Amino acid sequence: MSREFFATRTVAEALVGFNPALCTPAQTVPLAQALGRVPARDVVASAPLPGFARSTVDGYAVRAADTYGASEGLPSYLDVVGAVRMGAQPDVTVAAGTAVEMPTGGVLPVGADAVVMVEYTNETMPGTVEVLRPVAPGGGVVAADDDVTAGAVLVPAGRPLRAADLGLLAAAGVIEVVVHARPRVAILSTGDEVVPPATVALHPGQVRDAIASALAGLVLDAGGSPVPCGIVPDDPPALRCALQAARAQADLVVISAGSSVGARDSTAEAVATLGKPGILCHGLAVKPGKPTLLAECDGVPVIGLPGNPLSALVVFRLVGAPLVWRLAGCATPPPEPSVTATLTREVPSEAGRRDVVQVRLVGGRAEPLFGASALLSVLTRADGYLVVPEPATGLDAGAHVSVTLYR
């Protein structure tokens, strides 16, 4: 197989071209387990919300016409004929010249069309209230369908559920949601030098597998379910066997430490045997992370990451995380939080390449953190990252930059 490493693609080209049609099946989960899950179909309201006209303030239910022209100098006087209790249907009617005491959230009694705030009233004598300001019809009131109308979409398909969504669903009596299953992401590490994190004493040349644990965290952040597949030595038959087993149990296969071009790189050859259409890209115009492999093998996408931890995690954020969201039925991944900061020093770059630079934020200033792509501590010290786009040849000190924050 010919190597296509130097026929690199931009990240944007890779994201457009690397778009497998696979989507995880639907399953029903309890509302308490639905946070962050992606609905497989719209959830529709069976009835209006809140379902009854209610007060939004403490005060008095009135007929708005009885308050017209009221002021502190010339208040309107109304007879208080009762009070509304929370959680109960009012047993009193508001007629002309009368008012009913109202708590926030109480059911609006028959005859009333507004609620005047208690702050704009005075109780001059038992059974009489003076209104110091007029209120318009509908003032201080939520109509029966102001929150949601019957048949309206409570939450749309394809957007991860947020805490507020769960609250709205609960208010509508929805206790289960049909969502896409979490994508299963097989994580495979390679290399004779890579040993499990539990290894107590390292021999010269050995390194503990740091990438697999970090990738599992990123997969969880993207709504996926990591499937650890262990470490495979630099042995082509063993690698092919491990990749085939991983593909059989996962919606996405991620392999690290075996995609750089060199004498021992057998990842591309092994991936090419997994199925059609095969390798789509072997090389991204990005720093760090150029030696990245993207493939689709009989419907299962495969990502080959660089062996250096920083490079691997940067690339997975750019390419892997959006793919996990798409597999989960989310066409547009949730935006990551960002801030604008002032760059403390010049950041050089090359036109045609996207540079991802780790930064530390100090008092509204973005301080670039540089280091070898093998140094995971660069990421742990960073508050976020900035991107130098492909057309740019760098960023000047003092430039205002957008920093994507790590959560």
Sine and cosine of phi, psi and omega as CSV:
sin_phi,cos_phi,sin_psi,cos_psi,sin_omega,cos_omega
0.00,0.00,0.74,-0.67,0.01,-1.00
-0.97,0.22,0.58,-0.82,0.00,-1.00
-1.00,0.06,0.69,-0.73,-0.05,-1.00
-0.89,-0.46,0.50,0.86,-0.12,-0.99
-0.87,0.50,-0.69,0.72,-0.11,-0.99
-0.99,0.11,-0.07,1.00,0.16,-0.99
-1.00,0.05,0.92,0.38,-0.13,-0.99
-0.97,0.23,0.38,-0.92,0.08,-1.00
-0.89,-0.47,0.45,-0.90,0.12,-0.99
-0.96,0.28,0.28,-0.96,0.03,-1.00
-0.88,0.47,-0.66,0.75,0.00,-1.00
-0.88,0.47,-0.68,0.73,0.03,-1.00
-0.89,0.45,-0.65,0.76,-0.01,-1.00
-0.90,0.43,-0.67,0.75,-0.02,-1.00
-0.92,0.40,-0.57,0.82,0.03,-1.00
-0.95,0.30,-0.72,0.70,-0.06,-1.00
-0.97,0.24,-0.46,0.89,-0.05,-1.00
-0.99,-0.15,0.98,0.20,-0.11,-0.99
-0.68,-0.74,0.94,0.34,-0.04,-1.00
-0.85,0.53,0.55,-0.84,-0.04,-1.00
-0.99,0.17,-0.17,0.99,-0.04,-1.00
-0.87,0.49,0.65,-0.76,0.09,-1.00
-0.61,-0.79,0.68,-0.74,-0.08,-1.00
-0.92,0.39,0.47,-0.88,-0.02,-1.00
-0.94,0.33,0.21,-0.98,-0.02,-1.00
-1.00,0.07,0.49,-0.87,0.09,-1.00
-0.51,-0.86,0.39,-0.92,0.00,-1.00
-0.98,-0.20,0.77,-0.64,0.00,-1.00
-0.79,-0.61,0.47,-0.88,0.09,-1.00
-0.90,0.43,0.46,-0.89,-0.02,-1.00
-0.83,0.55,-0.58,0.81,-0.03,-1.00
-0.91,0.42,-0.30,0.95,-0.01,-1.00
-0.94,-0.33,0.22,0.98,-0.16,-0.99
-1.00,-0.09,-0.13,0.99,-0.03,-1.00
-0.86,0.52,0.78,-0.62,0.02,-1.00
0.99,0.14,-0.16,0.99,0.03,-1.00
-0.98,0.19,0.34,-0.94,-0.08,-1.00
-0.95,-0.31,0.91,-0.41,0.02,-1.00
-0.86,0.52,0.68,-0.74,0.02,-1.00
-0.99,0.14,-0.29,0.96,0.06,-1.00
-0.46,-0.89,0.32,-0.95,0.04,-1.00
-0.86,0.52,0.62,-0.79,0.13,-0.99
-0.98,-0.22,0.85,-0.52,-0.15,-0.99
-0.95,-0.32,0.62,-0.78,0.01,-1.00
-0.96,0.28,0.77,-0.64,0.03,-1.00
-1.00,0.08,-0.26,0.97,-0.02,-1.00
-0.48,-0.88,0.32,-0.95,0.02,-1.00
-0.95,0.32,0.39,-0.92,0.10,-1.00
-0.80,-0.59,0.65,-0.76,0.10,1.00
-0.97,0.24,-0.11,0.99,0.04,-1.00
0.99,-0.14,-0.22,0.98,0.06,-1.00
-0.42,-0.91,0.45,-0.90,0.06,-1.00
-0.95,0.30,0.77,-0.64,-0.05,-1.00
-0.65,-0.76,0.30,-0.95,-0.04,-1.00
-0.99,0.14,0.59,-0.81,0.08,-1.00
-0.97,-0.23,0.00,1.00,-0.03,-1.00
-0.61,-0.79,0.33,-0.94,0.23,-0.97
-0.98,0.20,0.70,-0.72,0.01,-1.00
0.19,-0.98,-0.68,-0.74,-0.06,-1.00
-0.73,-0.68,0.77,-0.64,0.13,-0.99
-0.97,0.26,0.76,-0.65,-0.10,-1.00
-0.61,-0.79,0.16,-0.99,0.29,-0.96
-1.00,0.00,0.85,-0.53,-0.11,-0.99
-0.81,0.58,-0.58,0.81,-0.03,-1.00
-0.87,0.50,-0.46,0.89,-0.01,-1.00
-0.96,0.28,-0.15,0.99,-0.03,-1.00
-0.95,-0.30,-0.08,1.00,-0.06,-1.00
-0.87,0.49,0.75,-0.66,0.02,-1.00
1.00,0.09,-0.03,1.00,-0.03,-1.00
-0.93,0.36,0.60,-0.80,0.05,-1.00
-0.45,-0.89,0.13,-0.99,0.02,-1.00
-0.91,0.41,-0.53,0.85,0.01,-1.00
-0.99,0.17,-0.44,0.90,-0.03,-1.00
-0.63,-0.78,0.96,0.27,-0.06,-1.00
-0.95,0.31,0.30,-0.95,0.15,-0.99
-1.00,-0.07,0.71,-0.71,0.00,-1.00
-0.97,-0.25,0.79,-0.62,-0.02,-1.00
-0.78,-0.62,0.56,-0.83,0.04,-1.00
-1.00,0.09,0.79,-0.61,0.03,-1.00
-1.00,0.09,0.89,-0.45,-0.13,-0.99
-0.95,-0.32,0.10,1.00,0.02,-1.00
0.27,-0.96,-0.11,-0.99,-0.01,-1.00
-0.60,-0.80,0.55,-0.84,0.03,-1.00
-1.00,-0.06,0.73,-0.69,0.07,-1.00
-0.99,-0.14,0.60,-0.80,0.02,-1.00
-0.89,0.45,0.65,-0.76,0.07,-1.00
0.97,0.24,0.23,0.97,-0.05,-1.00
-0.71,-0.70,0.51,-0.86,0.08,-1.00
-0.96,0.27,0.77,-0.64,-0.01,-1.00
-0.87,0.49,0.64,-0.77,0.06,-1.00
-0.95,-0.30,0.39,0.92,-0.03,-1.00
-0.75,-0.66,0.48,-0.88,0.01,-1.00
-0.89,-0.45,0.63,-0.78,0.04,-1.00
-1.00,-0.02,0.91,-0.41,0.06,-1.00
-0.97,-0.26,0.06,-1.00,0.00,-1.00
-0.85,0.53,0.73,-0.68,0.06,-1.00
0.98,0.17,0.19,0.98,0.00,-1.00
-0.83,-0.56,0.24,-0.97,0.03,-1.00
-0.57,-0.82,0.38,-0.92,0.02,-1.00
-0.77,-0.64,0.74,-0.67,0.03,-1.00
-0.89,0.46,0.68,-0.73,-0.09,-1.00
-0.77,-0.64,0.75,-0.66,0.21,-0.98
-1.00,-0.01,0.37,-0.93,0.10,-1.00
-0.87,0.49,0.79,-0.61,-0.01,-1.00
1.00,-0.03,-0.08,1.00,-0.01,-1.00
-0.96,0.29,0.41,-0.91,0.02,-1.00
-0.95,0.30,0.75,-0.66,0.02,-1.00
-0.93,0.37,0.80,-0.59,-0.03,-1.00
-0.96,0.28,0.35,-0.94,0.03,-1.00
-0.86,0.51,0.67,-0.74,0.03,-1.00
0.99,-0.12,-0.44,0.90,0.00,-1.00
-1.00,0.08,0.54,-0.84,0.09,-1.00
-0.76,-0.65,0.16,0.99,0.01,-1.00
-0.28,-0.96,0.28,-0.96,0.10,-1.00
-0.76,-0.64,0.83,-0.55,0.03,-1.00
-1.00,-0.03,0.72,-0.69,-0.04,-1.00
-0.89,0.45,0.58,-0.81,-0.02,-1.00
-0.88,0.47,-0.46,0.89,0.01,-1.00
-0.90,0.43,-0.36,0.93,-0.03,-1.00
-0.97,-0.24,0.42,0.91,0.02,-1.00
-0.70,-0.71,0.31,-0.95,0.15,-0.99
-0.69,-0.73,0.66,-0.75,0.10,-1.00
-1.00,-0.09,0.99,-0.13,-0.12,-0.99
-0.97,0.26,-0.51,0.86,0.02,-1.00
-0.37,-0.93,0.37,-0.93,0.01,-1.00
-0.81,0.58,0.79,-0.61,0.06,-1.00
1.00,0.02,-0.01,1.00,0.00,-1.00
-0.71,-0.70,0.68,-0.73,0.05,-1.00
-0.80,-0.60,0.65,-0.76,0.10,-0.99
-0.97,-0.24,0.72,-0.69,-0.02,-1.00
-0.98,-0.18,0.82,-0.57,-0.12,-0.99
-0.99,-0.13,-0.17,0.99,0.03,-1.00
-0.62,-0.78,0.52,-0.85,0.06,-1.00
-0.97,0.24,0.37,-0.93,0.09,-1.00
-0.75,-0.66,0.64,-0.77,-0.01,-1.00
-1.00,0.09,0.37,-0.93,0.09,-1.00
-0.82,0.57,0.75,-0.67,-0.04,-1.00
1.00,0.01,-0.15,0.99,0.00,-1.00
-0.92,0.40,0.71,-0.70,0.03,-1.00
0.94,0.35,0.33,0.94,-0.09,-1.00
-0.72,-0.70,0.62,-0.78,0.19,-0.98
-0.96,-0.29,0.80,-0.60,0.00,-1.00
-0.95,0.30,0.23,-0.97,-0.09,-1.00
-0.87,0.50,-0.48,0.88,-0.02,-1.00
-0.85,-0.52,0.38,0.92,0.00,-1.00
-0.91,0.42,-0.57,0.82,-0.03,-1.00
-0.98,0.21,-0.79,0.61,-0.02,-1.00
-0.55,-0.84,0.70,-0.71,0.11,-0.99
-1.00,-0.01,0.44,-0.90,0.04,-1.00
-0.86,0.50,0.73,-0.68,-0.01,-1.00
1.00,0.02,-0.12,0.99,0.01,-1.00
-0.97,0.25,0.41,-0.91,0.03,-1.00
-0.98,0.20,0.87,-0.49,0.05,-1.00
-0.97,0.25,-0.77,0.64,0.09,-1.00
-0.65,-0.76,0.67,-0.74,-0.05,-1.00
-1.00,0.09,0.40,-0.92,0.14,-0.99
-0.92,0.38,0.53,-0.85,0.14,-0.99
1.00,0.06,0.05,1.00,0.03,-1.00
-0.84,-0.54,0.81,-0.59,-0.02,-1.00
-0.83,0.56,0.64,-0.77,-0.04,-1.00
-0.97,0.26,0.72,-0.69,0.03,-1.00
-0.97,-0.26,0.15,-0.99,-0.03,-1.00
-0.85,0.53,-0.67,0.74,0.01,-1.00
-0.89,0.45,-0.57,0.82,0.04,-1.00
-0.88,0.47,-0.67,0.74,0.01,-1.00
-0.88,0.47,-0.63,0.77,0.03,-1.00
-0.89,0.45,-0.68,0.73,0.01,-1.00
-0.91,0.41,-0.66,0.75,0.03,-1.00
-0.89,0.45,-0.66,0.75,0.03,-1.00
-0.89,0.46,-0.67,0.74,0.02,-1.00
-0.88,0.48,-0.50,0.87,-0.01,-1.00
-1.00,0.02,0.03,1.00,0.02,-1.00
0.99,0.14,0.25,0.97,0.03,-1.00
-1.00,0.06,0.88,-0.48,-0.06,-1.00
-0.92,-0.39,-0.10,1.00,0.08,-1.00
-0.67,-0.74,0.52,-0.85,-0.02,-1.00
-0.74,-0.68,0.67,-0.74,0.09,-1.00
-1.00,0.05,0.91,-0.41,-0.07,-1.00
-0.80,-0.60,0.26,-0.97,0.13,-0.99
-0.96,0.26,0.60,-0.80,0.07,-1.00
-0.89,0.46,0.51,-0.86,0.06,-1.00
-0.90,0.43,0.77,-0.64,0.03,-1.00
-0.88,0.48,0.72,-0.69,0.06,-1.00
-1.00,0.07,0.86,-0.51,-0.07,-1.00
-0.92,-0.40,0.95,-0.31,0.04,-1.00
-0.97,0.24,0.77,-0.63,-0.03,-1.00
-0.90,-0.44,0.88,-0.47,-0.09,-1.00
-0.83,-0.56,0.77,-0.64,0.05,-1.00
-0.94,-0.34,0.54,-0.84,-0.01,-1.00
-0.76,-0.65,0.36,-0.93,0.11,-0.99
0.78,-0.63,0.72,-0.69,0.05,-1.00
-0.89,0.45,-0.42,0.91,-0.06,-1.00
-1.00,0.06,-0.17,0.99,-0.09,-1.00
-1.00,0.01,0.77,-0.64,0.00,-1.00
-0.79,-0.62,0.33,-0.94,-0.02,-1.00
-0.88,0.48,0.47,-0.88,0.02,-1.00
-0.86,0.51,-0.44,0.90,-0.03,-1.00
-0.97,0.25,-0.09,1.00,0.02,-1.00
-0.88,0.48,0.85,-0.53,-0.09,-1.00
-0.97,0.25,-0.79,0.62,-0.06,-1.00
-0.89,-0.46,0.82,-0.57,0.00,-1.00
-1.00,0.03,0.69,-0.72,0.16,-0.99
-0.99,0.15,0.36,-0.93,0.03,-1.00
-0.81,0.59,0.77,-0.63,0.01,-1.00
1.00,-0.06,-0.22,0.98,0.00,-1.00
-1.00,0.08,0.51,-0.86,0.09,-1.00
-0.70,-0.72,0.61,-0.79,0.08,-1.00
-0.97,0.26,0.53,-0.85,-0.04,-1.00
-0.96,0.27,1.00,-0.09,0.01,-1.00
-1.00,0.01,-0.49,0.87,-0.13,-0.99
-0.92,0.39,-0.65,0.76,-0.07,-1.00
-0.87,0.49,-0.67,0.75,0.00,-1.00
-0.91,0.41,-0.67,0.75,0.00,-1.00
-0.92,0.38,-0.65,0.76,0.03,-1.00
-0.89,0.45,-0.62,0.78,0.03,-1.00
-0.86,0.51,-0.64,0.77,0.05,-1.00
-0.90,0.43,-0.67,0.74,0.02,-1.00
-0.92,0.39,-0.59,0.81,0.05,-1.00
-0.89,0.45,-0.70,0.72,0.04,-1.00
-0.88,0.47,-0.67,0.75,0.03,-1.00
-0.86,0.51,-0.54,0.84,-0.04,-1.00
-1.00,-0.01,0.19,0.98,0.06,-1.00
1.00,0.08,0.22,0.97,-0.01,-1.00
-0.98,-0.19,0.05,-1.00,0.03,-1.00
-0.86,-0.51,0.94,-0.34,-0.04,-1.00
-0.94,0.35,0.64,-0.76,0.05,-1.00
-0.86,-0.52,0.99,-0.11,-0.02,-1.00
-0.90,0.43,0.77,-0.64,-0.01,-1.00
-0.89,-0.46,0.17,0.98,0.13,-0.99
0.99,0.16,-0.29,-0.96,-0.09,-1.00
-0.89,-0.45,0.71,-0.70,0.00,-1.00
-0.90,-0.43,0.73,-0.69,0.02,-1.00
-0.95,0.33,0.16,-0.99,0.01,-1.00
-0.97,0.23,0.96,0.28,-0.02,-1.00
-0.66,-0.75,0.93,-0.37,-0.11,-0.99
-0.81,0.59,-0.74,0.67,0.02,-1.00
-0.88,0.48,-0.65,0.76,0.01,-1.00
-0.90,0.43,-0.62,0.79,-0.01,-1.00
-0.92,0.39,-0.68,0.74,0.03,-1.00
-0.88,0.47,-0.68,0.74,0.00,-1.00
-0.90,0.44,-0.69,0.73,-0.01,-1.00
-0.91,0.41,-0.64,0.77,0.01,-1.00
-0.92,0.40,-0.64,0.77,0.03,-1.00
-0.90,0.44,-0.65,0.76,0.02,-1.00
-0.92,0.39,-0.63,0.77,0.01,-1.00
-0.91,0.41,-0.69,0.73,-0.01,-1.00
-0.88,0.48,-0.57,0.82,-0.06,-1.00
-0.93,0.36,-0.36,0.93,-0.08,-1.00
-0.89,-0.46,0.16,0.99,-0.12,-0.99
-0.70,-0.72,0.33,-0.94,0.12,-0.99
-1.00,-0.03,-0.30,0.95,0.02,-1.00
-0.47,-0.88,0.68,-0.73,0.05,-1.00
-0.92,-0.40,0.78,-0.62,0.05,-1.00
-0.85,-0.52,0.82,-0.57,-0.01,-1.00
-0.85,-0.52,0.75,-0.66,-0.04,-1.00
-0.88,-0.47,0.37,-0.93,0.09,-1.00
0.96,0.28,0.27,0.96,0.00,-1.00
-0.65,-0.76,0.35,0.94,-0.09,-1.00
-0.93,-0.37,0.01,1.00,0.04,-1.00
-0.98,0.19,0.52,-0.85,-0.06,-1.00
-0.98,0.20,0.81,-0.59,0.00,-1.00
0.01,-1.00,-0.03,-1.00,-0.09,-1.00
-0.90,0.44,-0.53,0.85,-0.09,-1.00
-0.99,-0.13,0.10,0.99,-0.05,-1.00
-0.99,0.17,0.96,-0.26,0.05,-1.00
-0.92,-0.40,0.11,0.99,-0.04,-1.00
-0.88,0.48,-0.75,0.66,-0.05,-1.00
-0.87,0.50,-0.68,0.73,0.01,-1.00
-0.89,0.45,-0.65,0.76,-0.01,-1.00
-0.93,0.36,-0.68,0.73,0.00,-1.00
-0.89,0.45,-0.59,0.81,-0.03,-1.00
-0.89,0.46,-0.33,0.94,-0.01,-1.00
-1.00,-0.02,-0.06,1.00,-0.14,-0.99
-0.98,0.18,-0.42,0.91,-0.03,-1.00
0.48,-0.88,0.06,-1.00,-0.06,-1.00
-1.00,0.01,0.40,-0.92,-0.11,0.99
-0.97,0.24,-0.16,0.99,0.07,-1.00
0.99,-0.10,-0.51,-0.86,-0.11,-0.99
-0.95,0.32,0.80,-0.60,0.03,-1.00
-0.98,-0.18,-0.46,0.89,-0.09,-1.00
-0.35,-0.94,0.70,-0.71,0.13,-0.99
-0.71,-0.71,0.98,0.20,-0.03,-1.00
0.65,-0.76,0.86,-0.51,0.04,-1.00
-0.91,-0.41,0.62,-0.78,0.05,-1.00
-0.99,0.17,0.94,0.33,-0.04,-1.00
-0.56,-0.83,0.53,-0.85,0.07,-1.00
-0.73,-0.68,0.83,-0.56,-0.04,1.00
-0.99,0.13,0.32,-0.95,0.11,-0.99
0.87,-0.49,0.31,0.95,-0.05,-1.00
-0.84,0.54,-0.70,0.72,-0.05,-1.00
-0.98,0.21,0.92,0.38,-0.02,-1.00
-0.93,-0.38,0.66,-0.75,-0.01,-1.00
-0.90,-0.43,0.72,-0.69,0.06,-1.00
-0.82,-0.57,0.73,-0.69,-0.03,-1.00
-0.51,-0.86,0.32,-0.95,0.16,-0.99
-0.75,-0.66,0.84,-0.54,-0.13,-0.99
-0.83,-0.56,0.98,-0.21,-0.03,-1.00
0.79,0.62,0.72,0.69,0.09,-1.00
1.00,0.00,-0.14,0.99,0.00,-1.00
-0.95,-0.31,0.88,-0.47,0.03,-1.00
-0.94,0.33,0.53,-0.85,0.01,-1.00
-0.75,-0.66,0.75,-0.66,0.06,-1.00
-0.88,-0.48,0.84,-0.54,0.11,-0.99
-0.98,-0.19,0.90,-0.44,-0.09,-1.00
-0.99,-0.16,0.42,-0.91,0.11,-0.99
-0.88,0.48,0.37,-0.93,-0.03,-1.00
-0.98,0.19,-0.36,0.93,0.01,-1.00
-0.97,0.23,0.74,-0.67,-0.11,-0.99
-0.83,0.56,-0.75,0.66,-0.04,-1.00
-0.87,0.50,-0.72,0.70,0.00,-1.00
-0.88,0.48,-0.70,0.71,-0.05,-1.00
-0.88,0.47,-0.69,0.72,-0.06,-1.00
-0.96,0.29,-0.59,0.81,0.07,-1.00
-0.88,0.48,-0.73,0.68,-0.03,-1.00
-0.92,0.40,-0.64,0.77,-0.02,-1.00
-0.90,0.44,-0.60,0.80,0.07,-1.00
-0.87,0.48,-0.65,0.76,-0.07,-1.00
-0.97,0.25,-0.63,0.78,-0.15,-0.99
-0.90,-0.44,-0.69,0.73,-0.10,-0.99
-0.95,0.31,-0.74,0.67,-0.05,-1.00
-0.87,0.49,-0.72,0.69,0.06,-1.00
-0.86,0.51,-0.56,0.83,0.00,-1.00
-0.93,0.36,-0.64,0.77,0.05,-1.00
-0.87,0.50,-0.69,0.72,0.03,-1.00
-0.88,0.48,-0.67,0.74,-0.01,-1.00
-0.91,0.42,-0.64,0.77,0.04,-1.00
-0.89,0.46,-0.50,0.87,0.01,-1.00
-1.00,0.09,0.14,0.99,0.06,-1.00
1.00,-0.02,0.14,0.99,-0.02,-1.00
-0.97,-0.23,0.96,-0.28,-0.06,-1.00
-0.93,0.37,-0.58,0.81,-0.02,-1.00
-0.87,-0.50,0.95,-0.30,-0.02,-1.00
-0.86,0.51,0.54,-0.84,0.04,-1.00
-0.85,0.52,0.69,-0.73,-0.01,-1.00
-0.92,0.40,0.60,-0.80,0.06,-1.00
-0.99,0.11,0.52,-0.85,0.01,-1.00
-0.91,0.42,0.52,-0.85,-0.01,-1.00
-0.53,-0.85,0.35,-0.94,0.07,-1.00
-0.68,-0.73,0.35,-0.94,0.10,-0.99
-0.99,-0.16,0.73,-0.68,-0.03,-1.00
-0.65,-0.76,0.24,-0.97,0.02,-1.00
-0.99,-0.14,0.79,-0.61,-0.04,-1.00
-0.95,0.31,0.75,-0.66,-0.08,-1.00
-0.99,0.12,-0.36,0.93,-0.02,-1.00
-0.47,-0.88,0.27,-0.96,-0.01,-1.00
-0.92,0.40,0.60,-0.80,0.07,-1.00
-0.86,-0.51,0.95,-0.30,0.02,-1.00
-0.97,0.25,0.39,-0.92,0.03,-1.00
-0.37,-0.93,0.04,-1.00,0.06,-1.00
-0.86,-0.51,0.68,-0.73,0.04,-1.00
-0.88,0.48,0.64,-0.77,0.00,-1.00
1.00,-0.03,-0.02,1.00,-0.01,-1.00
-0.77,-0.64,0.68,-0.73,0.08,-1.00
-1.00,0.02,0.84,-0.54,0.05,-1.00
-0.97,-0.23,0.75,-0.66,0.07,-1.00
-0.94,-0.34,0.91,-0.41,-0.13,-0.99
-0.92,-0.40,0.82,-0.57,0.05,-1.00
-0.97,0.26,0.62,-0.78,-0.03,-1.00
-0.69,-0.73,0.44,-0.90,0.16,-0.99
-0.93,-0.36,0.70,-0.72,-0.04,-1.00
-0.99,-0.15,0.80,-0.60,0.03,-1.00
-0.69,-0.72,0.95,-0.30,0.07,-1.00
0.83,0.56,0.69,0.72,0.03,-1.00
0.99,0.16,0.12,0.99,0.02,-1.00
-0.91,-0.41,0.64,-0.76,-0.01,-1.00
-0.98,-0.21,0.91,-0.42,-0.02,-1.00
-0.98,-0.21,0.92,-0.39,-0.02,-1.00
-0.89,0.45,0.61,-0.80,0.07,-1.00
-0.91,-0.42,0.90,-0.44,-0.03,-1.00
-0.94,-0.34,0.47,-0.88,0.02,-1.00
0.11,-0.99,0.26,-0.97,-0.01,-1.00
-0.88,0.47,0.49,-0.87,-0.06,-1.00
-0.94,0.34,-0.10,0.99,0.07,-1.00
-1.00,0.03,-0.10,1.00,-0.11,-0.99
-1.00,-0.08,0.97,-0.23,0.00,-1.00
-0.94,0.35,-0.41,0.91,-0.03,-1.00
-0.90,0.43,-0.38,0.93,0.07,-1.00
-0.87,0.49,-0.65,0.76,0.02,-1.00
-0.95,0.33,-0.64,0.77,-0.05,-1.00
-0.94,0.34,-0.40,0.92,0.04,-1.00
-1.00,0.06,-0.22,0.98,-0.08,-1.00
-1.00,0.09,0.56,-0.83,0.13,-0.99
-1.00,-0.02,-0.29,0.96,-0.03,-1.00
0.05,-1.00,-0.26,-0.97,-0.01,-1.00
-0.59,-0.81,0.41,-0.91,0.13,-0.99
-0.88,-0.47,0.36,-0.93,-0.02,-1.00
-0.88,-0.48,0.80,-0.61,0.16,-0.99
-1.00,-0.06,0.93,-0.37,-0.11,-0.99
-0.92,0.39,0.31,-0.95,-0.09,-1.00
-0.82,0.57,-0.66,0.75,-0.06,-1.00
-0.94,0.34,-0.34,0.94,-0.13,-0.99
-0.99,0.17,0.45,-0.89,0.09,-1.00
-0.96,-0.28,0.27,0.96,0.04,-1.00
0.64,-0.77,0.03,-1.00,0.04,-1.00
-0.80,-0.60,0.64,-0.77,-0.03,-1.00
-1.00,0.09,0.49,-0.87,0.14,-0.99
-0.86,0.50,0.66,-0.75,-0.03,-1.00
1.00,-0.02,-0.11,0.99,0.01,-1.00
-0.94,0.35,0.55,-0.83,0.11,-0.99
-1.00,0.08,0.85,-0.52,-0.10,-1.00
-0.83,-0.56,0.45,-0.89,0.09,-1.00
-1.00,-0.05,0.82,-0.58,-0.02,-1.00
-0.94,-0.35,0.86,-0.51,0.10,-1.00
-0.99,0.17,0.80,-0.60,-0.13,-0.99
-1.00,-0.01,0.58,-0.82,0.15,-0.99
-0.99,0.11,0.72,-0.70,-0.04,-1.00
-1.00,0.03,0.00,0.00,0.00,0.00
